[in-house]
Structure formats: structure tokens, C-alpha cells
Amino acid sequence: MSGTPEGERPSGPSALTVSRIALGCGNFGGIGSAPEFFGAGLTEDQALALMDAAWQSGITHFDTADAYGGGRSEQAIGRWIASRGVRPRLTTKTFNPMQAGADHGLKPERIARQLRASLDRLGVGRVDLYLAHEFDPGVPLPESLGAFDEAQTGGLIGAYGVSNFDAPQLAAALAAGTPQAIQNSYSLLARQDEPDLLPLCARRQVAYLAFSPLAGGWLTGKYRRGEPFPAGSRMTQRPEPYAELATGPTFDGLDRLAAIASSRGTSLAGLALGWLLADERISQVVVGPGRPEHLAPVGEALEHPLTGEERAAVESAFEPEGRGEGGMGAALPPQACAEAMEAVLAEHARGGSFMPLRSVMMPPGAAGFLGLMPSWRGSQPDSAAVFALKAVCIVPSNPARGLDAHQGLVALFDGETGQPSAVLDASAITEVRTAAVTAVATRVLSRADARTLAIIGAGTQARAHLAALLPVREFEQVRLYAPTEAHARALAEGAGDTGAEPAVASSAEEALRDADVVVTATNSREPVLCRDWLKPGAHVNAVGASTPRARELDTATVAASVLFCDSRESLRHEAGEFRLAIAEGLIAGEEHVRAELGEVLAGTAPGRRDAGELTLFRSLGLAIEDLAAAETAVAAARAAGLGTEVVL
């Protein structure tokens, strides 16, 4: 996507438009809104020179806030406007205190007062966009947004929006008013808004404005592994927002990104900005250079636009490294894991193992949540009794750091003495065993003549399922769909020799029409699949949602299908679409379930009865599956001399 910085993108149903690039002025007379740094940052002369350079390069939208530098940022912009005789588009914001100990928040009277003061400092009668800089839990949103509405009606602002809101907060704001934009931190190293907030913006036509596109300088290459942070850099002045990036995986990803940039003849920063500009979901990128020469990467990004494939390659720089030879891939190949899943699920149906429902801890304000999955399996002719515990943290922002969203371990304990016997990577176990269970379900429940496979999603589980399912049936067509087309293309290109070349569909409906076997592997909270898109006799594996608030299927599909699950208890407590179908009166309850997969494998319950049945396997993930996968991996590792033996 080539062009100029002032090129506009629509931001919703209103007349509001925003430039593709805005000059962030948070370092004029301070470092953001932190009172302890008021008076630091750029001097007024330096700020004026930077605005001159930005204007000359085609950047005609300036972004500030009342509390940046305690008002110094707005004052500098106002003096620049008055002395240059030009009028940039302006965004400003309010929430933070203007000095240490001063009032803050979004009370209506404060909003009105702060807006008047901002207009005075800027020397204008109207700003184009006015944002609530933070969410204020102490003031009802209808009251705050009512003040914004009054300012818009009075002609003091062109439009209003919010900043630093999460998806539920934005949804609440949309219910209380008409915010037309949201400005949040977003970059290759901060992609926390992808699962929920960006889709919400797309559905409600809210402009998404990305600030900190270079992650406080991390995406410029200025921070080097094993070296002190440069004097005067963000990491020496206000490091808190970026301290978690100082990890080995981050530096590994930066090294890979630098290699891609070098091959394209651009700077690392130019490549990172190009990645953002190639994303149609992003209406504006707010850059915050410290010197005029720091504007050069903007020109590089505009002159060297990324294709979808190139953008996917850039993203891959921060994806977790493959397991590699000698790792989990060698100790737990998909076929061996599928055999272990089949055995343990059948044994569980016969009463040979025990597990409670998983427990989940979700602390308010935490970056993720912690799940605990204990289990036990009794002794068997060829193996002793064993306890197992999977402890896993789910951190949605991890992929941007080069880490899997699932971080944890699976521990095995001797079933007689309780002594710990092995510790394994939970991410690797989960990836392999989830796809292996689906492979077993597909073999047992899908039609033998199934020839078309469709996968919705393009992440770790989609990749694992593509590899695990291809040997199950003689598929002649494979269709892939993901909301971001580049992700689906990257999955297709990385599939290797599959026998049936994967095709990327333009929509979920296109992928699913006439598909014989379907996999949904997303973290969606809204259905990605509709009953009308499924042919008679299709088999669906729903694997990507495992909390009551998430659901990949519409309730019509649940009602129309012959339902199988890995666990009735898990289905009852954790499957959002199942619970909703009951609430809507579409199904009676657990009697809608024909069988658990283990019961079918054990021969105590029927599977598919005829070729016309629409079968659905709802996978929630079980602790006994982790136990069996870990046991299989440990046995293979010991036989091959893999892993590390330690004495406790």
C-alpha cells in the first residue's frame, strides 16, 4: 500500500476521516503524561523543528494530549500554528492530571474545562478528534460521553473517541455514546488487541489508531542483546511499559526481523511501520520521532509497501521457534500420540482413570489466567499407576514476544510413591495432543469417503490439525480460511507436500461449502460457522474455544448435529455454544449428547449411524489426554536418549 502520509482512511459511518500517519507529540516538553517528567523531553525549539520536518514530509495530522508535558505539548503546537500560518488536523485527549496531585478523570465538568484549556493552548476554536485518554471506572460512561456529545454539538470537536480501552470497555462506550475512534498501543510487539478489540472495531465501524508503533524504540534496533540501553532512550527514562520485552525471545525475533529488513533494503523501523500500514484494520499510525531524521522510516514504509505474503513473513519473525529435531516433535509424533489418545479415552470410559474439572484462576488486572488440570490413571498390564498435573498460564499477548500463548508444564508423579518423574513443556503437549484427539474423532466419526477438508483459523492449532488430519482420510481438497488472509496464506505455504494443495478461501462460508470434514481452531467469542454452510453428512471438529464466554459455532449447528464430546462434565461447564443452545430452548440438555468419544472407542456407545448425519465433536481438552501424551513422550525420549535426567 503505497501513498503519502496525509492519505486518508475512513473511520466509520460519520464524516470523520483520519490521515494514515499522525505526528505523536507526547515528547514535547515531557515524556507522555507522567508529572515526574514534565519539563523533560524535547525543548520547544526542538519541537518546532520536528513539526517543520513532519509537515514538509507530508504529515499533516498532529496528535497530543492536555497532560503531555503538563500542557507544554499543546502550547508548542499552538505556537507552531501561529508562527507558520498553517492548520494541521488535531487530536487531543484528556484524563490525566496536569501536575502532580491535580485532579484527573472523566467527570463532565472536568472534560468541559479541560477542552476549553486545550483549545486556548492550541490557539484554535475546534479540534478534529477528542479522546478520553483512559477508562474512568469512577464515572458512568453515559455521563462522560454526554460531555463529549455536547462538545461535538457545540462545534468544539469534530468527533470523539477513546484511548487505552479494552474490548469490553469499548463495547460499553458504544452502548453509551457514539465514539468513532479508539487509540491504543499496537505493534509487532504489542498485539493484544487482535483477538477481541480489532474485530469489534470492524463490526462497529470504529477507527483503530495505533500509537507506539515501534514499541518504545524496540523495533528500531537501538536495543542490543547484552548491551546497556542507550542513554536518553525510553528504556532509561520511562521503561515500565516495555520492561517485559527485555527477553531472549524478543532479541531472537528482532534478529530475524533485521534480516528481513536487510533483504528488502529498508531499516528495521521502516519494516515495522510497513507491517502496520499494510493492515486495512488500522486507520492511522501515530509515530513519535525524537528528531527530524527519525521520520525517514515513515518514507521507507510508504515507498516499500508489503504484500500479504511479506506481511505474514514479518509476523513469523516473532512466532515461537519450531520444536526441532530432538525436541517434542521427535518424542511425540502425531500418529503415536493419536494411538495414546485412543487408548486413554477408551480406558477412561471403562473407569480406569480419574480427573476433576479443570480449575481456572483469573486475577483482576492480570495479563492472563492460570489453569490447573490434575489426573490419575490406575496401573495397567504394561504400565504403573501415575498421577499428572498440567499447570498452564494463558497469556494472549505472548505471541508478540515470540512466545506461545500457552506457557506451563505437565508433571508426572509415580502413582505409588508420589515422587515426581518427569516435567514437560505444556505448550508442546497441548499442541500435539489436541490435534491427535481430533484425528481420532475424525477417523471414528467422519464418512470414509470424505475428500474435502476445511480449517477455520491459521494459528498453532490450525497448523497442527492440518498435519494430523491429512493421513486420516484421502483428502483431495483442503481449504483454509482466517480473517487475516496473509495468515491463511502463510499456513498454506508452510504446509509442505500434502498431496492436496491447500487453497485459501475468501470467506468462512466459501471454505465450508460442501466440505466433508471441518475444523474450527480459533479463539472467537462469536460464531465463525453457520449451520446453513454445512452439507448433510459433514463432520465438524470444534476445538478452539474452551471457556463459557467463547464459542465458534452457532446454536443452530449444535441443535442440528449428532453431538459427541470428550467429556460431558466439561461440555456442561465450559462449552459456550452448548449452554446457549440449552438457554435458547433448542436442545433439552445433556440428552442431546449421543456419546463421549471414549465411549465410542470402548464400544459402549454408537458413533455415526448413517451417511446423512451431521456429526459434531466438541473438544474441550482433558487432563487424562495430557497424562497419556506426556507418558508417551517420556517413554520415547528415554528410548532415544532425549531430554535431561536430573536428581532431585
C-alpha positions as CSV (number, residue, x, y, z in Angstrom):
1,M,0.0,0.0,0.0
2,S,2.0,2.9,-1.2
3,G,1.0,6.6,-0.9
4,T,1.5,9.6,1.2
5,P,1.2,10.3,5.0
6,E,-1.8,12.5,4.5
7,G,-3.7,9.9,2.5
8,E,-7.0,9.4,4.3
9,R,-8.9,6.3,5.5
10,P,-12.5,6.4,6.5
11,S,-13.0,5.7,10.2
12,G,-16.7,4.8,10.3
13,P,-20.1,5.9,9.3
14,S,-19.6,9.5,10.1
15,A,-17.8,12.2,8.2
16,L,-14.7,11.7,10.2
17,T,-11.5,10.8,8.2
18,V,-8.0,10.5,9.6
19,S,-4.6,10.7,7.9
20,R,-2.7,7.5,7.6
21,I,0.2,8.9,9.6
22,A,0.0,11.3,12.5
23,L,2.9,13.0,14.4
24,G,2.8,12.0,18.0
25,C,3.7,14.9,20.2
26,G,3.9,13.2,23.5
27,N,7.6,14.0,23.9
28,F,7.2,17.8,23.6
29,G,8.2,19.2,27.0
30,G,7.9,15.9,28.8
31,I,7.6,12.1,28.3
32,G,4.0,11.4,28.0
33,S,1.6,12.4,30.8
34,A,3.9,11.4,33.7
35,P,4.3,14.5,36.0
36,E,7.8,13.4,37.1
37,F,9.0,14.1,33.6
38,F,7.3,17.4,32.9
39,G,9.9,19.7,31.5
40,A,12.0,16.9,30.1
41,G,11.7,15.6,26.5
42,L,12.1,18.0,23.6
43,T,12.6,21.7,24.1
44,E,10.2,24.0,22.3
45,D,12.7,24.8,19.6
46,Q,13.3,21.1,19.0
47,A,9.6,20.5,18.9
48,L,9.1,23.3,16.3
49,A,11.9,21.9,14.1
50,L,10.3,18.5,14.3
51,M,6.9,19.8,13.3
52,D,8.5,21.7,10.4
53,A,10.1,18.4,9.2
54,A,6.9,16.4,9.6
55,W,4.9,19.0,7.7
56,Q,7.4,19.1,4.9
57,S,7.3,15.3,4.6
58,G,3.5,15.4,4.2
59,I,2.4,14.6,7.8
60,T,-0.5,17.0,8.4
61,H,-2.1,15.4,11.5
62,F,-0.7,16.1,14.9
63,D,-1.6,14.1,18.0
64,T,-1.3,15.4,21.5
65,A,-3.0,15.4,24.9
66,D,-3.7,18.1,27.5
67,A,-1.3,16.4,30.1
68,Y,1.6,15.8,27.7
69,G,4.4,17.8,29.3
70,G,1.8,19.3,31.7
71,G,0.4,21.3,28.7
72,R,3.7,22.1,27.1
73,S,3.0,19.9,24.1
74,E,-0.2,21.7,23.2
75,Q,1.5,25.1,23.8
76,A,4.3,24.2,21.4
77,I,1.8,23.1,18.7
78,G,-0.2,26.3,19.2
79,R,2.9,28.5,18.8
80,W,3.9,26.5,15.7
81,I,0.4,27.0,14.1
82,A,0.5,30.7,14.9
83,S,4.0,31.3,13.6
84,R,3.7,29.1,10.4
85,G,0.3,30.1,9.4
86,V,-0.9,26.6,8.7
87,R,-3.5,24.4,10.3
88,P,-2.9,20.7,10.8
89,R,-5.6,18.3,11.8
90,L,-5.5,17.9,15.6
91,T,-6.2,15.1,18.0
92,T,-6.0,15.8,21.7
93,K,-7.1,13.9,24.8
94,T,-8.0,14.3,28.4
95,F,-7.9,12.2,31.6
96,N,-4.5,12.6,33.3
97,P,-3.5,15.3,35.9
98,M,-1.9,18.5,34.6
99,Q,0.5,18.4,37.5
100,A,1.3,16.1,40.4
101,G,-1.6,15.9,42.8
102,A,-4.1,17.7,40.4
103,D,-7.5,16.3,39.6
104,H,-7.9,13.7,36.8
105,G,-10.7,11.6,35.3
106,L,-13.7,12.0,33.1
107,K,-16.3,13.9,35.1
108,P,-18.4,16.0,32.7
109,E,-17.4,19.3,34.2
110,R,-13.7,18.4,34.0
111,I,-14.0,17.4,30.4
112,A,-15.6,20.7,29.5
113,R,-12.9,22.7,31.5
114,Q,-10.0,20.7,30.0
115,L,-11.3,21.1,26.5
116,R,-11.5,24.8,26.8
117,A,-8.0,24.9,28.2
118,S,-6.7,22.7,25.3
119,L,-8.3,25.0,22.7
120,D,-6.6,28.0,24.3
121,R,-3.2,26.4,24.4
122,L,-3.6,25.2,20.8
123,G,-4.9,28.6,19.7
124,V,-7.8,27.1,17.7
125,G,-11.6,27.1,18.1
126,R,-12.0,23.4,17.3
127,V,-10.1,20.1,17.4
128,D,-10.8,17.4,14.9
129,L,-10.7,14.5,17.3
130,Y,-11.1,14.5,21.1
131,L,-10.3,11.3,23.0
132,A,-10.9,10.0,26.5
133,H,-7.3,9.2,27.4
134,E,-8.1,6.4,29.9
135,F,-11.1,4.5,31.1
136,D,-12.6,6.1,34.3
137,P,-14.3,3.4,36.5
138,G,-15.5,6.2,38.8
139,V,-17.7,8.0,36.4
140,P,-20.6,6.3,34.5
141,L,-19.8,6.3,30.8
142,P,-23.1,7.9,29.7
143,E,-22.1,11.0,31.8
144,S,-18.6,11.2,30.4
145,L,-19.7,10.6,26.8
146,G,-22.6,13.0,27.2
147,A,-20.0,15.8,27.8
148,F,-18.2,14.7,24.6
149,D,-21.6,14.8,22.7
150,E,-22.2,18.3,24.0
151,A,-18.8,19.4,22.8
152,Q,-19.4,18.0,19.4
153,T,-22.9,19.5,19.2
154,G,-21.3,22.9,20.2
155,G,-18.8,22.7,17.3
156,L,-15.8,22.5,19.6
157,I,-14.8,19.0,18.4
158,G,-15.3,17.2,15.1
159,A,-15.6,13.8,16.6
160,Y,-14.7,11.9,19.7
161,G,-13.3,8.6,20.8
162,V,-11.4,6.7,23.5
163,S,-7.9,5.6,24.2
164,N,-6.4,2.7,26.2
165,F,-9.7,0.9,26.4
166,D,-10.0,-2.8,26.1
167,A,-12.8,-4.6,24.2
168,P,-15.4,-4.7,27.0
169,Q,-14.8,-1.1,27.8
170,L,-15.2,-0.1,24.1
171,A,-18.4,-2.1,23.9
172,A,-19.7,-0.3,26.9
173,A,-18.7,3.0,25.4
174,L,-20.5,2.2,22.2
175,A,-23.6,1.3,24.2
176,A,-23.4,4.7,26.0
177,G,-22.5,7.0,23.2
178,T,-21.1,7.3,19.7
179,P,-17.2,7.1,19.9
180,Q,-15.8,6.9,16.4
181,A,-12.2,6.1,17.1
182,I,-10.0,4.2,19.6
183,Q,-6.3,4.8,20.0
184,N,-4.3,2.0,21.6
185,S,-0.7,0.8,21.7
186,Y,-0.2,-1.7,18.8
187,S,2.9,-3.0,17.1
188,L,4.6,-6.2,16.2
189,L,5.5,-6.5,19.9
190,A,2.1,-5.5,21.2
191,R,-0.7,-7.4,19.5
192,Q,-3.1,-7.8,22.5
193,D,-6.0,-6.1,20.7
194,E,-6.1,-8.7,17.9
195,P,-8.4,-11.3,19.4
196,D,-11.3,-9.1,20.5
197,L,-10.9,-5.4,20.1
198,L,-9.9,-5.2,16.4
199,P,-12.9,-7.4,15.4
200,L,-15.2,-5.2,17.5
201,C,-13.9,-2.1,15.7
202,A,-14.5,-3.8,12.3
203,R,-18.1,-4.8,13.3
204,R,-19.0,-1.4,14.7
205,Q,-17.0,0.8,12.2
206,V,-14.7,2.3,14.8
207,A,-11.4,3.7,13.6
208,Y,-8.4,2.0,15.2
209,L,-5.5,4.3,15.7
210,A,-2.2,2.7,16.6
211,F,0.3,4.5,18.9
212,S,3.7,3.3,19.9
213,P,4.1,1.5,16.6
214,L,7.9,1.0,17.3
215,A,7.3,-0.3,20.9
216,G,9.3,2.4,22.6
217,G,12.2,2.0,20.3
218,W,12.4,-1.7,20.5
219,L,11.5,-2.1,16.8
220,T,14.3,0.4,15.7
221,G,17.1,-1.9,16.6
222,K,18.6,0.5,19.1
223,Y,18.4,-2.0,22.0
224,R,21.1,-4.7,21.7
225,R,21.4,-8.0,23.4
226,G,23.8,-7.9,26.3
227,E,24.4,-4.2,26.0
228,P,23.3,-1.3,28.2
229,F,20.3,0.6,27.0
230,P,21.3,3.8,25.2
231,A,21.4,7.0,27.3
232,G,18.3,9.1,26.8
233,S,16.3,6.2,25.4
234,R,12.8,5.3,26.6
235,M,14.3,2.3,28.4
236,T,16.4,4.6,30.5
237,Q,13.8,7.2,31.2
238,R,10.4,5.5,31.4
239,P,10.9,1.8,30.9
240,E,7.9,0.4,32.7
241,P,5.6,-0.1,29.6
242,Y,8.3,-2.0,27.8
243,A,10.3,-3.8,30.5
244,E,8.7,-7.2,29.7
245,L,10.2,-7.1,26.3
246,A,13.8,-7.5,27.6
247,T,13.9,-11.2,26.9
248,G,15.9,-13.6,24.8
249,P,12.9,-14.4,22.5
250,T,12.4,-10.7,21.8
251,F,16.0,-10.3,20.8
252,D,15.8,-13.5,18.7
253,G,12.7,-12.1,16.9
254,L,14.4,-8.8,16.3
255,D,17.4,-10.6,14.8
256,R,15.1,-12.3,12.4
257,L,13.2,-9.1,11.6
258,A,16.5,-7.3,10.9
259,A,17.5,-10.0,8.4
260,I,14.1,-9.5,6.6
261,A,14.6,-5.7,6.6
262,S,18.1,-6.1,5.2
263,S,16.9,-8.3,2.4
264,R,14.4,-5.6,1.4
265,G,16.8,-2.7,1.7
266,T,14.9,-1.0,4.5
267,S,15.5,-0.2,8.1
268,L,14.0,-2.4,10.8
269,A,11.8,0.6,11.8
270,G,10.6,1.0,8.2
271,L,9.7,-2.6,8.0
272,A,7.8,-2.5,11.3
273,L,5.8,0.6,10.2
274,G,5.2,-1.0,6.8
275,W,3.7,-4.0,8.6
276,L,1.2,-1.7,10.2
277,L,0.4,0.3,7.1
278,A,-0.4,-2.9,5.2
279,D,-3.1,-3.8,7.7
280,E,-6.5,-2.5,6.5
281,R,-7.8,-2.7,10.0
282,I,-5.5,0.1,11.1
283,S,-6.9,3.6,10.2
284,Q,-3.9,5.6,11.5
285,V,-0.4,5.1,12.8
286,V,0.9,7.6,15.3
287,V,4.7,8.0,15.1
288,G,6.6,9.7,17.9
289,P,10.1,10.6,16.5
290,G,12.6,12.4,18.7
291,R,14.5,14.1,15.8
292,P,13.7,15.0,12.2
293,E,15.8,12.2,10.9
294,H,13.7,9.7,12.7
295,L,10.9,10.4,10.2
296,A,12.9,8.5,7.5
297,P,11.4,5.1,8.3
298,V,7.9,6.6,7.5
299,G,9.1,7.3,4.0
300,E,10.6,3.8,3.7
301,A,7.3,2.2,4.8
302,L,5.3,4.2,2.2
303,E,7.8,3.6,-0.6
304,H,8.1,-0.1,0.0
305,P,4.6,-1.4,0.8
306,L,4.3,-5.0,2.0
307,T,2.3,-7.7,0.2
308,G,0.1,-10.0,2.2
309,E,2.8,-12.7,2.0
310,E,5.5,-10.3,3.1
311,R,3.4,-9.2,6.0
312,A,2.9,-12.8,7.1
313,A,6.7,-13.4,6.8
314,V,7.3,-10.4,9.1
315,E,4.9,-11.7,11.6
316,S,6.7,-15.1,11.6
317,A,9.8,-13.4,12.9
318,F,8.1,-13.3,16.3
319,E,6.4,-16.7,16.3
320,P,7.8,-19.4,18.6
321,E,10.6,-21.4,17.1
322,G,9.7,-24.9,15.9
323,R,10.3,-27.8,18.3
324,G,13.1,-29.1,16.0
325,E,14.8,-32.4,15.9
326,G,15.4,-33.9,19.3
327,G,12.5,-31.9,20.9
328,M,8.8,-32.8,21.4
329,G,8.4,-33.4,17.7
330,A,10.8,-36.3,17.9
331,A,9.4,-37.7,21.2
332,L,5.7,-37.3,20.4
333,P,4.9,-37.7,16.6
334,P,1.2,-37.2,15.7
335,Q,0.5,-40.9,15.0
336,A,2.0,-42.2,18.2
337,C,0.1,-39.5,20.1
338,A,-3.2,-40.4,18.4
339,E,-2.7,-44.0,19.4
340,A,-2.1,-42.9,23.0
341,M,-5.3,-40.7,22.9
342,E,-7.4,-43.5,21.6
343,A,-6.2,-45.9,24.4
344,V,-6.6,-43.5,27.3
345,L,-10.0,-42.2,26.2
346,A,-11.3,-45.8,25.9
347,E,-9.8,-46.7,29.2
348,H,-11.4,-43.7,30.9
349,A,-14.8,-44.8,29.6
350,R,-14.2,-48.1,31.3
351,G,-13.4,-46.3,34.6
352,G,-9.6,-46.8,34.5
353,S,-8.7,-43.1,35.2
354,F,-9.9,-40.1,37.2
355,M,-9.9,-36.4,36.8
356,P,-11.8,-33.4,38.2
357,L,-13.0,-30.5,36.1
358,R,-10.1,-28.1,35.4
359,S,-9.9,-25.1,37.8
360,V,-9.1,-21.6,36.5
361,M,-7.8,-18.6,38.3
362,M,-8.4,-15.2,36.7
363,P,-7.0,-12.4,38.9
364,P,-8.4,-8.9,38.1
365,G,-5.9,-6.9,36.1
366,A,-3.6,-9.9,35.4
367,A,-2.1,-10.3,31.9
368,G,-3.6,-13.8,31.7
369,F,-5.0,-16.6,33.7
370,L,-3.8,-19.9,35.3
371,G,-5.4,-23.3,34.7
372,L,-4.8,-26.5,36.7
373,M,-5.7,-29.9,35.3
374,P,-4.9,-32.9,37.6
375,S,-5.5,-36.5,36.7
376,W,-4.7,-40.1,37.7
377,R,-4.6,-43.4,35.8
378,G,-4.5,-46.7,37.5
379,S,-2.0,-49.4,36.8
380,Q,-2.2,-51.4,33.6
381,P,-0.5,-54.6,32.4
382,D,2.3,-52.6,30.7
383,S,2.5,-49.5,32.9
384,A,2.3,-48.5,36.5
385,A,-0.2,-46.1,38.1
386,V,0.6,-42.4,37.5
387,F,-0.5,-39.0,38.7
388,A,-0.2,-36.0,36.5
389,L,-0.7,-32.2,36.8
390,K,-0.9,-29.7,34.0
391,A,-0.4,-26.1,35.1
392,V,-0.7,-23.6,32.3
393,C,-0.8,-19.8,32.1
394,I,-2.8,-18.4,29.1
395,V,-1.3,-15.0,28.2
396,P,-2.9,-13.7,25.0
397,S,-0.2,-11.1,24.3
398,N,2.6,-13.7,24.3
399,P,2.8,-14.3,20.5
400,A,4.1,-10.7,20.1
401,R,7.0,-11.6,22.3
402,G,7.9,-14.7,20.3
403,L,6.2,-16.9,22.9
404,D,3.3,-19.3,22.7
405,A,0.1,-18.0,24.4
406,H,0.2,-21.2,26.5
407,Q,3.0,-21.4,29.0
408,G,3.3,-24.1,31.6
409,L,4.3,-27.6,32.3
410,V,3.0,-31.1,32.6
411,A,4.4,-33.0,35.6
412,L,4.2,-36.8,36.1
413,F,4.3,-38.4,39.5
414,D,4.8,-42.1,40.5
415,G,1.3,-43.4,41.2
416,E,2.5,-45.4,44.3
417,T,5.1,-43.1,45.9
418,G,4.1,-39.7,44.6
419,Q,7.6,-39.0,43.5
420,P,7.9,-36.6,40.6
421,S,9.2,-38.5,37.5
422,A,9.1,-36.0,34.6
423,V,8.4,-32.4,33.6
424,L,7.4,-31.5,30.1
425,D,6.5,-28.3,28.1
426,A,2.8,-27.9,28.3
427,S,2.6,-25.8,25.1
428,A,4.1,-28.6,23.1
429,I,2.0,-31.3,24.7
430,T,-1.2,-29.3,24.2
431,E,-0.4,-28.6,20.5
432,V,0.2,-32.2,19.6
433,R,-2.4,-34.0,21.8
434,T,-5.3,-31.7,20.8
435,A,-4.8,-32.4,17.1
436,A,-4.3,-36.1,17.8
437,V,-7.6,-36.3,19.6
438,T,-9.3,-34.6,16.6
439,A,-7.6,-37.1,14.3
440,V,-9.1,-40.0,16.3
441,A,-12.6,-38.4,16.3
442,T,-12.4,-37.8,12.6
443,R,-11.4,-41.4,11.9
444,V,-14.2,-42.7,14.0
445,L,-17.0,-40.2,13.2
446,S,-16.5,-38.9,9.6
447,R,-17.6,-40.6,6.5
448,A,-15.0,-43.0,5.0
449,D,-15.4,-41.2,1.6
450,A,-14.6,-37.8,3.0
451,R,-12.5,-35.9,0.4
452,T,-12.7,-32.2,1.3
453,L,-11.2,-30.8,4.5
454,A,-11.8,-27.2,5.7
455,I,-9.9,-25.5,8.5
456,I,-11.0,-22.2,10.0
457,G,-8.1,-20.5,11.8
458,A,-4.4,-20.2,11.0
459,G,-2.6,-20.4,14.3
460,T,-0.7,-23.1,16.1
461,Q,-3.7,-25.4,16.4
462,A,-4.7,-25.0,12.8
463,R,-1.2,-25.9,11.7
464,A,-1.1,-29.0,14.0
465,H,-4.5,-30.1,12.8
466,L,-3.6,-29.8,9.1
467,A,-0.6,-32.1,9.7
468,A,-2.6,-34.6,11.9
469,L,-5.7,-34.9,9.8
470,L,-4.3,-35.4,6.3
471,P,-3.3,-39.0,6.9
472,V,-6.8,-39.9,8.3
473,R,-8.7,-39.6,5.0
474,E,-7.7,-39.4,1.4
475,F,-8.4,-35.7,1.1
476,E,-8.4,-34.3,-2.4
477,Q,-9.2,-30.7,-1.4
478,V,-8.0,-28.6,1.6
479,R,-9.5,-25.2,2.2
480,L,-8.2,-22.7,4.7
481,Y,-9.7,-19.5,6.0
482,A,-8.6,-16.9,8.5
483,P,-9.9,-13.3,9.0
484,T,-6.4,-12.1,8.1
485,E,-5.8,-13.6,4.6
486,A,-2.0,-13.4,5.0
487,H,-2.2,-15.7,8.0
488,A,-4.1,-18.3,6.0
489,R,-1.6,-18.0,3.1
490,A,1.3,-18.5,5.4
491,L,-0.3,-21.6,6.7
492,A,-0.9,-22.9,3.2
493,E,2.7,-22.1,2.1
494,G,4.1,-23.8,5.2
495,A,2.1,-27.0,4.8
496,G,4.7,-28.7,2.6
497,D,3.8,-31.7,0.4
498,T,0.2,-32.5,1.5
499,G,-0.9,-34.4,-1.6
500,A,-3.8,-31.9,-1.9
501,E,-2.5,-28.3,-2.3
502,P,-4.3,-26.1,0.3
503,A,-6.4,-23.3,-1.1
504,V,-7.1,-20.1,0.7
505,A,-10.8,-19.2,0.8
506,S,-12.1,-15.7,0.7
507,S,-14.7,-16.3,3.5
508,A,-15.6,-18.9,6.0
509,E,-18.7,-19.8,4.0
510,E,-16.6,-20.4,0.9
511,A,-14.3,-22.7,2.9
512,L,-17.1,-24.7,4.4
513,R,-19.5,-25.2,1.4
514,D,-19.5,-28.9,0.5
515,A,-16.7,-29.7,3.0
516,D,-16.8,-33.2,4.4
517,V,-14.6,-32.6,7.4
518,V,-14.4,-29.2,9.2
519,V,-12.1,-27.9,11.9
520,T,-12.7,-24.7,13.8
521,A,-9.5,-23.7,15.6
522,T,-10.0,-20.1,16.7
523,N,-10.3,-18.1,19.9
524,S,-13.5,-16.4,18.7
525,R,-16.3,-15.3,21.0
526,E,-18.7,-15.1,18.2
527,P,-19.7,-17.9,15.8
528,V,-17.4,-18.5,12.8
529,L,-19.6,-21.2,11.4
530,C,-23.2,-21.3,10.4
531,R,-25.5,-24.3,10.1
532,D,-26.6,-23.3,6.6
533,W,-23.0,-23.6,5.3
534,L,-22.7,-27.3,6.2
535,K,-23.6,-30.2,3.9
536,P,-25.5,-33.3,5.0
537,G,-23.1,-35.9,6.3
538,A,-20.4,-33.5,7.2
539,H,-18.3,-33.9,10.3
540,V,-17.3,-30.9,12.4
541,N,-14.5,-30.7,15.0
542,A,-14.8,-27.7,17.2
543,V,-11.6,-27.3,19.1
544,G,-10.7,-23.7,19.6
545,A,-13.0,-22.4,22.4
546,S,-12.8,-23.8,25.9
547,T,-14.5,-21.2,28.1
548,P,-18.1,-20.4,28.6
549,R,-17.7,-16.9,27.1
550,A,-16.1,-18.3,23.8
551,R,-18.0,-20.0,21.0
552,E,-17.1,-20.9,17.5
553,L,-20.5,-22.5,16.5
554,D,-23.9,-21.1,16.1
555,T,-26.6,-22.8,18.2
556,A,-28.4,-24.0,15.1
557,T,-25.4,-26.2,14.3
558,V,-25.5,-27.6,17.8
559,A,-29.2,-28.4,17.6
560,A,-28.9,-30.0,14.1
561,S,-25.9,-32.1,14.9
562,V,-25.4,-35.5,16.4
563,L,-23.2,-34.4,19.3
564,F,-20.1,-36.1,20.6
565,C,-17.7,-34.7,23.2
566,D,-14.6,-35.6,25.1
567,S,-16.3,-35.1,28.5
568,R,-19.9,-34.4,29.4
569,E,-18.8,-32.6,32.5
570,S,-16.5,-30.3,30.5
571,L,-19.2,-29.7,27.9
572,R,-21.7,-28.8,30.6
573,H,-19.4,-26.3,32.3
574,E,-17.2,-24.9,29.6
575,A,-18.8,-25.1,26.1
576,G,-20.4,-21.7,25.5
577,E,-22.5,-22.7,22.4
578,F,-23.9,-25.8,24.2
579,R,-25.0,-23.8,27.2
580,L,-26.5,-21.1,24.9
581,A,-28.4,-23.7,22.9
582,I,-30.0,-25.0,26.1
583,A,-30.9,-21.5,27.2
584,E,-32.5,-20.8,23.8
585,G,-34.6,-24.0,24.1
586,L,-33.0,-25.5,21.0
587,I,-31.8,-28.6,22.8
588,A,-33.0,-30.3,26.0
589,G,-29.6,-30.7,27.7
590,E,-27.1,-33.5,28.0
591,E,-29.5,-36.0,26.5
592,H,-28.6,-34.2,23.2
593,V,-25.2,-35.8,23.5
594,R,-25.0,-39.2,21.8
595,A,-21.8,-40.2,23.5
596,E,-18.4,-39.3,24.7
597,L,-15.6,-40.1,22.3
598,G,-14.1,-42.6,24.7
599,E,-17.4,-44.5,24.9
600,V,-17.5,-44.9,21.1
601,L,-13.9,-46.1,21.2
602,A,-14.7,-48.5,24.0
603,G,-17.7,-49.9,22.1
604,T,-20.2,-48.9,24.7
605,A,-22.0,-46.3,22.6
606,P,-22.6,-45.9,18.9
607,G,-20.9,-43.4,16.6
608,R,-22.2,-42.3,13.2
609,R,-25.3,-44.2,12.3
610,D,-25.7,-43.2,8.7
611,A,-24.1,-41.2,5.9
612,G,-26.5,-38.3,6.2
613,E,-25.9,-37.4,9.8
614,L,-24.2,-34.1,10.6
615,T,-21.8,-35.1,13.3
616,L,-20.1,-32.7,15.8
617,F,-17.2,-33.5,18.0
618,R,-16.8,-30.8,20.7
619,S,-13.3,-30.9,22.1
620,L,-12.6,-29.2,25.4
621,G,-9.2,-30.8,26.3
622,L,-8.9,-33.3,29.1
623,A,-6.2,-33.8,31.8
624,I,-6.0,-37.5,31.0
625,E,-5.0,-36.6,27.5
626,D,-2.1,-34.6,28.8
627,L,-1.2,-37.5,31.1
628,A,-1.1,-40.0,28.2
629,A,0.7,-37.7,25.9
630,A,3.3,-36.9,28.5
631,E,3.8,-40.6,29.3
632,T,4.2,-41.4,25.6
633,A,6.7,-38.6,25.1
634,V,8.8,-39.6,28.1
635,A,9.0,-43.2,27.0
636,A,10.1,-42.2,23.5
637,A,12.6,-39.7,24.9
638,R,14.2,-42.3,27.2
639,A,14.4,-44.8,24.4
640,A,16.0,-42.2,22.0
641,G,18.3,-40.6,24.6
642,L,16.4,-37.3,24.5
643,G,15.8,-34.9,27.4
644,T,17.7,-34.3,30.5
645,E,17.9,-36.5,33.6
646,V,18.2,-34.7,36.9
647,V,18.4,-36.0,40.5
648,L,16.0,-34.2,42.9
